[in-house]
């Protein structure tokens, strides 16, 4: 079982993935998360990139009534992935990964507060 501060780090990482998904920081956050979860294995990193792309796609296609539920599910899913990773590591590696997740969370927080959402075309529009 993870100590409380590591659970908080995992939760911050899960939130970071969801927060960054529709911002200009997504490319960077996506790459960093895949690297952390891939654990220096290019095949695992590619798999994580695909999972992250599915998350971004799910979040981009939300209907207004389901947004909160889907975002919460995605956050919980990524939090669980980060918790499992942290539990599997030795103490020194766990601390290094926790620091990296904190940095990623800070980056995503900055993107959601002061960042610029990506321009995404979602249907007909008119400029008059």
C-alpha positions as CSV (number, residue, x, y, z in Angstrom):
1,X,0.0,0.0,0.0
2,X,1.3,3.4,-0.9
3,X,2.0,6.0,1.7
4,X,-0.4,9.0,1.6
5,X,2.0,11.4,-0.2
6,X,2.6,8.9,-3.0
7,X,-1.2,8.4,-3.4
8,X,-1.5,12.2,-3.7
9,X,1.3,12.3,-6.3
10,X,-0.5,9.5,-8.3
11,X,-3.8,11.5,-8.1
12,X,-2.0,14.6,-9.2
13,X,-0.7,12.7,-12.2
14,X,-4.1,11.4,-13.1
15,X,-5.6,14.9,-12.9
16,X,-2.7,16.2,-15.0
17,X,-3.4,13.9,-17.9
18,X,-7.0,15.1,-18.0
19,X,-6.2,18.8,-17.5
20,X,-3.6,18.8,-20.2
21,X,-5.6,16.8,-22.8
22,X,-7.2,19.9,-24.5
23,X,-4.3,22.4,-24.1
24,X,-1.2,23.3,-26.0
25,X,0.8,21.5,-23.3
26,X,-0.7,18.1,-24.3
27,X,2.1,17.1,-26.6
28,X,4.7,17.6,-23.9
29,X,2.6,16.1,-21.1
30,X,1.7,13.1,-23.3
31,X,5.3,12.4,-24.1
32,X,6.5,12.8,-20.5
33,X,3.7,10.5,-19.1
34,X,4.5,7.9,-21.7
35,X,8.2,8.0,-20.8
36,X,7.4,7.6,-17.1
37,X,5.0,4.7,-17.6
38,X,7.1,3.1,-20.4
39,X,10.0,2.8,-17.9
40,X,12.7,3.0,-20.6
41,X,11.0,0.4,-22.8
42,X,10.2,1.8,-26.3
43,X,7.4,-0.8,-26.8
44,X,5.7,0.0,-23.5
45,X,6.1,3.7,-24.2
46,X,4.3,3.3,-27.6
47,X,1.5,1.4,-25.8
48,X,1.2,4.3,-23.3
49,X,1.2,6.9,-26.1
50,X,-1.8,5.0,-27.7
51,X,-3.6,4.9,-24.3
52,X,-3.0,8.6,-23.9
53,X,-4.3,9.3,-27.4
54,X,-7.5,7.3,-26.6
55,X,-7.9,9.5,-23.5
56,X,-7.5,12.7,-25.5
57,X,-10.0,11.4,-28.1
58,X,-12.5,10.5,-25.4
59,X,-12.2,13.9,-23.7
60,X,-12.5,15.8,-26.9
61,X,-15.8,14.1,-27.9
62,X,-17.7,14.7,-24.6
63,X,-21.3,15.6,-24.7
64,X,-22.1,18.3,-22.2
65,X,-24.1,16.1,-19.9
66,X,-21.4,13.4,-19.6
67,X,-18.3,15.6,-19.2
68,X,-17.9,15.4,-15.4
69,X,-18.4,11.7,-15.3
70,X,-16.0,10.8,-18.1
71,X,-13.3,13.2,-16.8
72,X,-13.6,11.6,-13.4
73,X,-13.3,8.1,-14.8
74,X,-10.3,9.1,-16.9
75,X,-8.6,10.7,-13.8
76,X,-9.3,7.6,-11.7
77,X,-7.9,5.3,-14.4
78,X,-4.7,7.3,-14.8
79,X,-4.3,7.6,-11.0
80,X,-4.6,3.8,-10.7
81,X,-1.9,3.4,-13.4
82,X,0.4,5.7,-11.6
83,X,-0.3,4.0,-8.2
84,X,0.6,0.6,-9.7
85,X,3.8,2.0,-11.2
86,X,4.9,3.6,-7.9
87,X,4.1,0.4,-5.9
88,X,6.3,-1.6,-8.3
89,X,9.4,0.5,-7.9
90,X,12.2,0.5,-5.4
91,X,12.5,3.4,-3.0
92,X,15.1,5.5,-5.0
93,X,13.3,5.0,-8.3
94,X,9.9,5.6,-6.6
95,X,11.1,9.0,-5.4
96,X,12.5,9.9,-8.8
97,X,9.2,9.0,-10.6
98,X,7.2,10.8,-7.9
99,X,9.3,14.0,-8.6
100,X,8.7,13.6,-12.3
101,X,4.9,13.2,-11.8
102,X,4.9,16.3,-9.6
103,X,6.6,18.2,-12.4
104,X,4.1,16.9,-14.9
105,X,1.3,17.9,-12.6
106,X,2.7,21.4,-12.2
107,X,3.1,21.7,-16.0
108,X,-0.6,20.7,-16.5
109,X,-1.8,23.0,-13.8
110,X,0.0,25.9,-15.5
111,X,-1.6,24.9,-18.8
112,X,-5.1,24.8,-17.4
113,X,-4.8,28.1,-15.5
114,X,-2.8,30.2,-17.9
115,X,-2.5,28.1,-20.9
116,X,-4.3,28.4,-24.2
117,X,-6.8,25.7,-25.2
118,X,-6.1,24.2,-28.6
119,X,-8.4,25.4,-31.4
120,X,-10.5,22.4,-32.2
121,X,-13.1,22.5,-35.0
122,X,-16.2,20.6,-33.8
123,X,-18.8,21.6,-36.3
124,X,-20.2,24.3,-38.6
125,X,-19.5,27.9,-37.8
126,X,-20.1,31.2,-39.3
127,X,-18.1,34.4,-39.3
128,X,-20.2,37.4,-40.0
